[in-house]
Amino acid sequence: MKKIITVVGMVGILCSATVIAGSPKDIKYASKETNVLGGEYYIYNVLCSDGKTRKISAWDKRKEWCAGTKRSNCSSDQLKAAKTVCD
């Protein structure tokens, strides 16, 4: 009986963690910016499932997508960057 309760409790915790973790619901272009070295990048607003809006940026002619507006924590995939900021 204790094992069944423990398993049910663990499943509940895992389901709760899945709900808490955010996921991107919408990605919209916001603006074009220029950094101090003259490089251009693009800012996108990501609406996450928790209702908050976060930013990602596109660099190198939209070949590199970064979490936030700085060129760090980047990938070659827009959705991957969006998932990173929503988690």
C-alpha positions in Angstrom: 0.0 0.0 0.0 2.8 2.4 0.9 4.5 1.8 -2.5 1.2 2.6 -4.4 0.9 5.9 -2.5 4.5 6.7 -3.1 4.2 6.0 -6.9 1.0 8.1 -7.1 2.8 11.0 -5.2 5.7 10.8 -7.6 3.4 11.0 -10.6 1.7 14.0 -9.1 5.0 15.8 -8.6 6.1 15.1 -12.1 2.9 16.3 -13.6 3.1 19.5 -11.5 6.7 20.1 -12.7 5.5 19.8 -16.3 2.7 22.4 -15.7 5.1 24.8 -14.0 7.7 24.7 -16.8 6.7 27.3 -19.4 6.6 26.8 -23.1 6.5 29.4 -25.9 3.0 30.2 -27.2 3.7 33.1 -29.6 6.8 34.8 -31.1 6.5 38.3 -32.6 9.1 40.6 -34.1 9.7 43.7 -32.0 12.6 45.7 -33.4 15.9 46.0 -35.2 18.9 47.1 -33.1 22.6 47.9 -33.6 25.3 47.0 -31.1 28.3 49.2 -30.2 30.4 47.5 -32.9 27.8 48.3 -35.6 26.4 44.8 -35.8 22.7 44.5 -36.4 20.4 42.1 -34.5 16.7 41.6 -34.2 14.6 41.5 -31.0 11.6 39.2 -30.8 9.0 39.0 -28.0 8.1 35.5 -26.8 4.8 35.0 -25.0 5.2 32.0 -22.7 2.5 29.7 -21.3 2.9 31.3 -17.9 1.6 34.6 -19.4 4.9 36.5 -19.2 6.6 38.0 -22.2 10.4 37.5 -22.6 12.9 38.5 -25.3 15.1 36.6 -27.7 17.4 38.0 -30.3 18.5 37.0 -33.8 22.1 37.6 -34.9 24.1 36.9 -38.1 21.2 37.4 -40.5 18.9 35.3 -38.3 21.2 32.3 -38.3 21.9 32.5 -34.6 19.1 32.8 -32.0 19.9 33.9 -28.4 18.0 33.9 -25.1 17.7 37.6 -24.1 19.2 40.5 -26.0 22.9 39.6 -25.5 24.8 37.3 -27.7 25.0 34.4 -25.2 23.2 31.2 -24.7 22.6 30.9 -28.4 21.5 28.2 -30.9 20.7 27.9 -34.6 17.0 27.4 -33.8 14.5 30.1 -33.0 12.2 27.7 -31.1 15.0 26.3 -29.0 15.9 29.9 -27.9 12.3 30.6 -27.2 12.0 27.4 -25.1 15.1 28.4 -23.2 13.6 31.8 -22.1 10.3 30.2 -21.1 11.8 27.5 -18.9 
